[in-house]
Structure formats: C-alpha cells, structure tokens
C-alpha cells in the first residue's frame, strides 16, 4: 500500500464525524492526545462490529442472537487426532471443533456450540471447557495447556443502511453473522473491493450514478479501520 502512496496510521481514534454538502468533517485523536481535523469527500467505516462510524452517524444496527457460542484458543494438545499440517474440522449434532496447527507446540482451536444463550457464556474459560467440547464431538485429543483463550457470541445483525450521505459502512460495521465458513471476512473484502473501484472511477470522472449521488471530481477518501 505504501508503494501506491497509501500510508496507514495506527492508534487513531475517531472522535466526531459530521457532514455538510459534499464534504465530511472528522476529528481524529492521536495516541499523544492531540487532535486533527480532516475533511474527506468520502469516509468508509471499516471499523468492525462496534463501529464508531456507525454510531456517530446514528445508523441502527438491527439483529438478534443466533444461539451459537464460540471458544477460541491457542492450545497445547496431544493425541491421535492432533492435526499435522492439515486443517481438521469435526462435527457432532450441530457442534463444531476446528483445529489448525500454528507451530510444533501450539494448535488453534475454534469451538462452536449450539444451545447456549449469550448471557450464559462465561467470561473466563478453562481448559476443561475446551476438553468437554472436544469430547462431545468424539475427537481423541487431550488439552495440556493454553497460551491464549477467549469466548465470543455470534449475532446476525445488519446496518439499516450502508450509506449515509458521503459515509459508507463496510465489513463487520455493516453486517455481522456466524464466522463459520469465513463468510464475514469474504463478504467484507467484497464490500470494499466493490466500493473502492466505484469511488476511484467517480474520482476520475465516471458517472456519479455509480454512487447514486453528486460528488466533486477532486475526490478524497478516508478509511476509518
């Protein structure tokens, strides 16, 4: 990206976002506490399920729990079903255990369990939680230790609209659902790939109907991620 003249700034907080005519005004807070005001023609909110861009544009995010809970962890395991250099997926009555080796010692486990409510998911996971899920799907593996582990609960939610004036929402900021099958990542990439070529085309003089709005040719773009 830097070879194309695009530089990523990290640890920047979006403090406020307003719009007037064909310009947006965004106030950004840097790590040292100083603030910068920028005036892009377009803003793309690629800032996840808890999107600040979506919140600042007061865009409703509607949906519900899907009744599927997830555990993730980087674990030390052993047993005849431990994966080698392949990815391993085990299914049983709607529950899923995914295993992928990260190193000679560590395996990434992703566990999806049906029938648990969001409020029932424990904030602190134990090795026994993973072992119980593994045993339920009949995998011959014993968990010996964990470097990192966390639970999360999936929802199906969608922004009321993906475009608010000159502000666009993409990826998890616009829609979230079960991560099974990598749908969220792939649809998010497609969102931005589709939007980016259209904004680039309009900025070079293409028909503004591509974005269903009148915008100036001298385009600027801010991506808040």
Buried (B, 14 or more C-beta within 10 A) or exposed (E): EEEEEEEEEEEBEBBEBEBEEBBBBBBBBEEEEEEEEEEBBBBBBBBBBEBBBBBBBEBEBEBEBBBBBBBBBBBBBEEEBBBEEEEBEBEEEEBBBBBBBEEEEBBBBBBBBEEBEBEEBEEEBEBEBBBEBBEBBEBEBBBEEBEEBEBEBBBBBBBEEBBBBBBBBBBBBBBBBBBBEEEBEEBBEEBBEEBBEBBEBBBEEBEBEBBEEEBEEEBBBBBBB
